[in-house]
Amino acid sequence: AMSNIVKHGVWTIEKALEERKSMTTKDDFMKLEVGRNVVRFLPTASPEVNGGSPFFMVYQHFINVPGQDTPAIFPCPWRMEKRSCPACNYANMLQRSGNPADARRARDFFPSQRIFANVIDRSNPEAGPRILGFGKTIYEELVNLRVDEDAGGDFTDPDTGFDIIITREGTGRMDTRYTVNASRSQGPIEDESWIYDQQDLERFTKVPSDDEIQAKLEGAFAGLAVGMRGGGSSPSKSLESPTTIDDDDIAY
């Protein structure tokens, strides 16, 4: 007999996969160790995600706050949305003070460019998709590989892609160096479910409100918390050319 239920919801495969992903979401970061790191970068699950790019770019603050066990990490409102940023305003105040110690301290409050991608760590493939966060140096080398069809090509392609070797030297802010090379191992990824079980990277781009930032930074603005908002929603003139630091070695 025909069902007389005319309207009903359709539980699509896409929706089921989305639900499965939300159940298994975990912050599983891969750290680039000193020496050789071999990874396979995964493509996005669909062309609509992030314009098809597997790389999510964020200008991110990474601020150690006295009395807090973990750093305050958040996307920069000025760099991401062109709205006033309490941390950048504070850094600009420090830079303008004329005190060399303040100028050095300002560096800790400026954002750095951070790129996130889903990768398979070849030393631990059974862990499935993991989050790799890295800086501008590695990203530029990856782009160079992508656009050079002779030396590289689309290493994220699930059928014809290849592994990437990232070699790390040094552990400190001043002596860390990275080199990026294509691996000879080319071919289909071993497990297609990796594409659909990827970590959610879009959340790293979500900019918190001013109040949320103030709460994260409670205690960081040594006696200068007043006026950090920089006059409401319009960025101060000192932010027209905001400073960005290139830290490839921040340990995420």
N, C-alpha and C positions, 0 to 999 in steps of 0.2 A: 504494500500500500504506500501511496505517496505520502510523504510527511507534510502535515499542514503547518509546520513551522516555516514561515516565509523568510524571516530575516534571522541571520545568525552570524556570529563572528567566525573568522577563518584563522586558525592557528597555523600560520605559515612556517615553512622551514626556517626562513630568516629570523622570525620572532623566536622560535625555539632555540636557535643558535645564540641569539642575543641573551636569552634567559640563562642558557647554560654558561655563557661567558660571565654574566653577573654573579653567578653562584661560585665561580672559580677564581674571581679576580683576587689577585694577591700582589703585594709589592715585592716582586722578585727581581732585584737588580743584579746585573752581572758587573763585577768589578774587573777592570783591566789590570791584570797582574804584570809585574816586571817580567820581561821576556816576551815570548810568543803567545798571542791569543788568536785562535782561529774561530771565526763566526760565519754563520750564514744569515744574511739579512732577509727578512720575510717581506713579501709584498703586502699591501693593504688588502683587506678582505673584499673590497669592491672599489670601483673607480670613483664612487661618490665620496669615499672617506678621504679627507685631507687632500682633495684634488688629485688623488692617485699617488701622491708621494708617501713613501714609508717613513719619512723624516718629519717629526714634529718639532718646530723651532720655537724656542722660548727665550726671552730675556728674563733671567731669573736672579732674584736676590738670594744670597746664602749668608746669613748673618748669625754669628755666634753671640748669644744673649747671656750675660752674666746670670748665674743661678739656674739656667735651664740646661737640661741634659742633652737636648738635641737642638741643632741650629734652626732658626726660623728660615724656611725656604718658601718662596712664593714668587709668581710672575710679577714683573714690574708694571704698574699701572701706566706709567708714562710711555715706556717702550712698546707696550702691547696695545694700549687704548688711548694714548695721548691725553691722559688725565693725571692730575697732580699725584705725586708719589711721596709719601712721608719719608721713606728711606733716602730717596734721591735728594729731597729738600734738605735733610739733615746732612748728607754728604756735602752738598753745596755750601751749607753754612760753615762746615768744618774747613773746606777748602778756602773760603773767603776770610778766615780768621787771621791769616798771616802767620800762624804758628806752624812750623814744620812738622811737629808731632801730630797736630790736627790734620794736616794734609795727608800724612801717612795713614791716619786712622780713617779718613774719608774713603780710602780705597776699599775698606771692608764693607762699606754700605752701598757701593755702586753695583749695578747688575752685571752679570756676565752672560754671554750668549751660550745657550745650552741646547743641544739637539738630542731628541729621544727617538729610539727605534726598537722594534721587536727583532730579536736575534735568537738563533739556536747556537748555544755554546758547544762547540765540537768536543770539548773535554767533558761535557755533561749533557749530552743530547736528550737523555731520558727526562730531564727537568722541563722539556718543552720550551715554549716561547718565554724569553726573559727580556727585561728592559735593559737596554744599554744607553747610558747618558754620556755624552762626550762634547768636546768643545769645537771651536771653529777650525782648528788645524786639521783634525781628523775629517771633519765634514768636507772641507775644501778638497782634500785628497780623494775622498769618495766621489765627489762630483766630477773631478778630473778623470777618474776611472770610468765613470758612466758615459761621459761624452766622447771618450776615445774608443771608437769601435774596434780599433786594431789591438790595443793593449787591454781593453776591458769590455765595456758594453753594459747591458742591464743585468747586473749581478743579482738583482732581486727576483728575476723571472723564475717562477716555480719549476719550469721545465728546462730552461737553458742557462740558468744562473750559475754562480760559482761562489765558493767560499772566499772570505777576505781574511788576510793575515794582518793583524795590528800588533806591532812590536813596540813595547814600552821600555824606555830607559829612564832610570831615576825615579825618585819618590817624592821629592820636595817641590815647592812652588817654582823654584828657579832652575832646577836641573832636570825636570821631567821632559822627555821628548818622545814623540810618537812617529812611527812610519807605517804607511799603509800599502799593502801589496795584494795583487790578485793571486789566488791559489790556482794550481793546475787542475784541481779537482772540480770538474764541471758536470752538471747533470741535474735531473729532477730531484726535488726535495723528497726525503724518504717517507714523510708522513704528511698527507694533505690536511689533516685535521689541525696541524700547527697554524695554518692560515686563519682558520676560524676560531681558534682558541687563543688568539693573541691578547696580550695585556692592553688595557684601555689607556692610551697615551693622551687622548684629548683632554683628560682632566688636568694634565700639567699646564695647559694653556689657560685655564680658568683663573681670571684675576680676582682676588678677594676684594671686599669693600674696604674703605678707609678704616672703619671700626675694627674689622677683622685683622687688618695689618697692625693697628695700634695694639690690639690684644696680643698678637704674636711677638711684638717688639717691646712689651712691657719690661722696663729695666734696661733697655739697650741705649736709650737716649740720655745718658749721663746728665741729668738735670736740665736738659734742653727740650723736654717734651712739648713745652708750650710753643705754639706756632709752627709745629711740624707739618701742618696741612698745607702750608704755603698759600694761604689766602683762598681757601675753598677749592672749587673744581678747576680753576684755570691754573695751568702750570706757571711757576715763576719764570721770569726772563732768563734766570741762570740755567734753566733746563732746555733752552733752545738747542744747545749742542751738548746733550748729556754724555757723560763719560761712560764707556763700557769697558770693563776689564776682560782680558783674554786669559782665562784660567782654564787650562786643559786638564789640570791635575786635581781639581776639587774631588774629594772622595765621596761619591754618592752611594 
